[in-house]
Amino acid sequence: MDEINRTKEIEELLLRVRRETETMKNQHDEILKELQLIEAQKPALERQLSEARCSERELEDKIVQAVNLLITFKGTRDELQMEYDSSVRKINRYRALQTEDPSVISPAHFFGTSFSDIIEATENFKPSQKVGEGRYGSVFKGILNHNKVAIKMLPSSGSQSDSEFKIEASMSTQVEILSRVRHPNLVTLFGACPESRSLIYEYIDNGSLEDYLSNPAKACSLPWQTRIRIAIETCAALMFLHANSSCNVHGNLKPSNILLDVHFVTKISEFGISNLVSQNENCLNLYTSDPKDLEYIDPESLETGELTPESDVFSFGMVLLRLLTARAARGALRDVKCALERGKLDSILDMSAGEWPLGIAKKLANLALKCCENDSMDRPDLVSQVWAILEPMRELCSASSSVDSGSKRKIPSHFVCPIIQDVMTDPHIAGDGYTYEAEAIQGWFNSGHKTSPMTNLMLDNCDLIPNYALYYAIQEWHQTA
Ligand SMILES: Nc1ncnc2c1ncn2[C@@H]1O[C@H](COP(=O)(O)OP(=O)(O)OP(=O)(O)O)[C@@H](O)[C@H]1O
């Protein structure tokens, strides 16, 4: 019985296995059939694949061609735009010349201005038009030929021996020479009225550095970055003057002669004025000056009566000390010396300028003290020593870019033309490697200059090359505004 049962079980198992084998065989046959079907489709699919690859390559070529075309069109469009802009500017210039537009400032408009024009411009020297009084006379603001100007009334010559004609002629020549001395950090002398012994300057809106430093409420408008920039710009203007044959010494540098425009760009005034007044008047003015003003004058030149570029270096040192401390000049000299010796410079820095970086402040303080050495031979050279220390600090001041103010969008400093101090629309590279607004640098060359407005060194040529990279960067910057 056992044997029979086992045989039965084995037969059942065998039957199950047979059925499963049958099912698997059927599945295998079906898969085989599908495989054959796919095999049959394979050549057609492979054909489709290679066709797709071909059209992919063709499309890629077309995209490359389209991109190249786009780049060419963009270039042509930009060139046309530049040509258009420059043509519009030329047309405007010609129109202005044709119609003698009074808003076009030309020194010629101010030469030989009559006394009656001066009276009209200053509303008959109305007290409210007076902006200040200095060693050489009163300064009035006024409108001449639709331009805002500052009119400095020099005292009458007092010389009985000179004929009026001779005085007027020499003044006109001097003024003409001085009016050609142009630098972004010098106040432009537009002309003069010899009849009334008055000088006509561009009007600078924001007052003087003295106005800011002597008023604690205003001093905080000059953060340390702006102060360093003012020092750098003052140094640049002095280097320019010292290299200039017609006016190679300022001779009266002090915070009240460092004017600031609406963007707090430095504009030095009063250069060359000592050439316009007689030696006697100069001495007289010196001795009747406010003693505070004498503090900026080189003690050596006070003794000898001779002004040299080293005298300007002394005055520059004094200005630096005031920028750092806002204290009265002589006091600042003594205090800074003591503070440096005691390692306590931070105790006398003007905190209304914000938190001065101590390393930088120390460098400036030491530089200022060197500039103020009593012996002019011990003072540093402006270009190789003073500028070499100040120029690398320019980067630090970019945070307070001259054209940037607070909430306004920050203008990258390299977008700003050093001559017009505004964002360039047609940037061109000159022979000195600096980029300028084409019209401004062309005007500089047209007025007879053959030097760099930035370095005052002689240029090899007056060629101008369009700075396309900068042009595109400025355009892009405008578009993201
Ligand atoms: N171009 C100008 N634009 C605007 N304000 C000016 C201009 N020139 C001078 N001033 C203002 O007139 C005032 C008198 O200037 P001025 O240069 O005659 O005298 P000072 O600098 O005080 O002394 P100094 O005669 O010894 O230089 C200054 O406070 C200055 O702010």
Ligand as a Chemical Component Dictionary entry (heavy atoms), coordinates in Angstrom:
data_LIG
# 
_chem_comp.id                   LIG 
_chem_comp.type                 NON-POLYMER 
_chem_comp.pdbx_formal_charge   0 
_chem_comp.three_letter_code    LIG 
# 
loop_
_chem_comp_atom.comp_id 
_chem_comp_atom.atom_id 
_chem_comp_atom.alt_atom_id 
_chem_comp_atom.type_symbol 
_chem_comp_atom.charge 
_chem_comp_atom.model_Cartn_x 
_chem_comp_atom.model_Cartn_y 
_chem_comp_atom.model_Cartn_z 
_chem_comp_atom.pdbx_ordinal 
LIG N1  N1  N 0 33.862 129.683 -7.901 1  
LIG C1  C1  C 0 33.194 129.782 -6.757 2  
LIG N2  N2  N 0 31.971 129.231 -6.646 3  
LIG C2  C2  C 0 31.277 129.332 -5.504 4  
LIG N3  N3  N 0 31.753 129.938 -4.395 5  
LIG C3  C3  C 0 32.963 130.497 -4.428 6  
LIG C4  C4  C 0 33.756 130.445 -5.608 7  
LIG N4  N4  N 0 34.935 131.069 -5.361 8  
LIG C5  C5  C 0 34.887 131.479 -4.070 9  
LIG N5  N5  N 0 33.717 131.144 -3.516 10 
LIG C6  C6  C 0 33.287 131.396 -2.136 11 
LIG O1  O1  O 0 33.628 132.729 -1.820 12 
LIG C7  C7  C 0 34.243 132.781 -0.546 13 
LIG C8  C8  C 0 35.444 133.677 -0.606 14 
LIG O2  O2  O 0 36.402 133.071 -1.432 15 
LIG P1  P1  P 0 37.871 133.628 -1.621 16 
LIG O3  O3  O 0 38.609 132.600 -2.371 17 
LIG O4  O4  O 0 37.818 134.993 -2.183 18 
LIG O5  O5  O 0 38.368 133.808 -0.141 19 
LIG P2  P2  P 0 38.994 132.820 0.878  20 
LIG O6  O6  O 0 39.239 131.520 0.241  21 
LIG O7  O7  O 0 38.136 132.818 2.084  22 
LIG O8  O8  O 0 40.354 133.526 1.230  23 
LIG P3  P3  P 0 41.579 133.851 0.248  24 
LIG O9  O9  O 0 41.268 135.089 -0.475 25 
LIG O10 O10 O 0 42.752 133.966 1.140  26 
LIG O11 O11 O 0 41.678 132.694 -0.682 27 
LIG C9  C9  C 0 34.628 131.375 -0.139 28 
LIG O12 O12 O 0 34.004 131.079 1.064  29 
LIG C10 C10 C 0 34.061 130.472 -1.190 30 
LIG O13 O13 O 0 33.171 129.548 -0.600 31 
# 
loop_
_chem_comp_bond.comp_id 
_chem_comp_bond.atom_id_1 
_chem_comp_bond.atom_id_2 
_chem_comp_bond.value_order 
_chem_comp_bond.pdbx_ordinal 
LIG N1  C1  SING 1  
LIG C1  N2  SING 2  
LIG C1  C4  DOUB 3  
LIG N2  C2  DOUB 4  
LIG C2  N3  SING 5  
LIG N3  C3  DOUB 6  
LIG C3  C4  SING 7  
LIG C3  N5  SING 8  
LIG C4  N4  SING 9  
LIG N4  C5  DOUB 10 
LIG C5  N5  SING 11 
LIG N5  C6  SING 12 
LIG C6  O1  SING 13 
LIG C6  C10 SING 14 
LIG O1  C7  SING 15 
LIG C7  C8  SING 16 
LIG C7  C9  SING 17 
LIG C8  O2  SING 18 
LIG O2  P1  SING 19 
LIG P1  O3  DOUB 20 
LIG P1  O4  SING 21 
LIG P1  O5  SING 22 
LIG O5  P2  SING 23 
LIG P2  O6  DOUB 24 
LIG P2  O7  SING 25 
LIG P2  O8  SING 26 
LIG O8  P3  SING 27 
LIG P3  O9  DOUB 28 
LIG P3  O10 SING 29 
LIG P3  O11 SING 30 
LIG C9  O12 SING 31 
LIG C9  C10 SING 32 
LIG C10 O13 SING 33 
# 
